[in-house]
Amino acid sequence: MRCRILLMVSALTVGSVLGGCARGSGPGVIPEVVLEIVWEMAGPVNDSFYYYVAFDADDDEGADFPVPVAAGPYWGNGWGTGSITHFLEYHAGAYQLYRADLNVVPRLFSGGFLDVLGDVTGGDAGEYTITVSAITLGAVTLTGTGAISAVTNDSDQNAGMLELETDAAGSTVAGSVSFTPAADGGRPLDAAEQAQINTLNGGVPLQSDSLDELGLTLTVSAGTAGTQVIEIAPAVADVDVAFKSASTGQVTTDTATVTANSSQSTADPPIAGVDFVTGDVTIGAQAQVGLEVATTGTPIGPPFEYVLPNGSNTLRATVDLANLGVNVNSLDINFITTTELIFDPNITDPNEHTYDGLGPWGNDAIRTFNPNEFFPISNDDAFPPEESDDSTLVGPATEQQRAAVDIVDWQITPHRLL
């Protein structure tokens, strides 16, 4: 089978025929557009190390992009963070293309926030801080006939239905009082609340404070016997939302809502696709939630074509653009290498980690690259260009190991095949 050889600049032309060429797609499967990717290290590629091309195909005009994860405590996948939608990995003698997934990681909860559930759409890693700014208590509806003429919700966040019978003297009928929590916005009664219901079930005169443990005030009018139902709607909290991007460090703000005593999202959730589990909430309550690139992505398969390094210092692979999404017109890309994947939260010093990415600190990603214009881009076009001996290469490694992950040159060339 024929291997395409890139028209490269500088040392990339040398060794372009090293290694064996292979195709990852099945026979006869020809992509419409591909990206030929070549990147070169200062020393021979080490198959026990990790080499990545991280793609951000969310078409946000370079607002965020892939960067290396330098140190803990939040390591995520151990190598890359920021905005990563897909990535190409070379490790242990094999290339593999993945769709990146995000883990939703609870970090700090207070004031009624209990947990988070669900998955995140998009690829933007970072940290959300959700803060309760106001609480709207649920409306109370009274139906039926009996001794209660009105109910006021003073502090009840427990949505549900309370049923009771009263006699003509304004006392409860023994055993008639019950509470059923709402499916969304309700919870079982706590000990003090249940004790008050138990007292009412003994058959006692109703008072204005007979349901004060539940946060309700009653207006009682003796002389009418009957059955009544008190329905309490869910309480809804307004929240301020702050998101700190892992790629840029910038904080963006928004507003949203959550329901008290719920595990379901409102129509205006703080994080799309994520449900916040809550109890009774308080003003100032906070939830800090991390979005971390998952340790393993969803495998797509080998790249369309690739060349194994076979002892050389160069990696090269051809990626089907369609694998990165539909109608991809803007890509942010970073080359990221590391001697090991680290997950230990106690390692918080970047100097304990030997890694590299584009730029002196690894965070100068290629931004807003249009793969449909069919112009190659290379290290010669970068400002600043990628050079050897970056500041990130100071971790525990030999000079030979550092050279194996020290990125010194790269080129990406789009081609139309059909």
Secondary structure, DSSP 8 states (H G I E B T S, - for coil): ---------GGGSTTTT-S-EEE-S-TT---SEEEEEEEEESS---TTSEEEEEEE-S-STTSS-EEE---SS--TTSSEEEB-SEEEEEETTEEEEEE--EEEEEEEE-TTEEEEEE---S-B-EEEEEEEEEEE---EEEEESSSEEEEEESS----EEEEEEE-TTSBB-TT--EEEE-TTT-----HHHHHHHHHHTTT-B--TTTTGGGTEEEEE-TT--EEEEEEE---EEEEEEEEEETTT--EEEEEEEEETT-SS--SS-SSTTEEEEESS--TT-EEEEEEEE-SS-EEEES-SEEE--TTSSEEEEEEEGGGG-SS---EEEEEEEESS----TT---GGG--EE-BSTTSB--EEEE-TTS---EEGGG-SS---SS-TT--SS--HHHHHHH-EEEEEEEEEE--
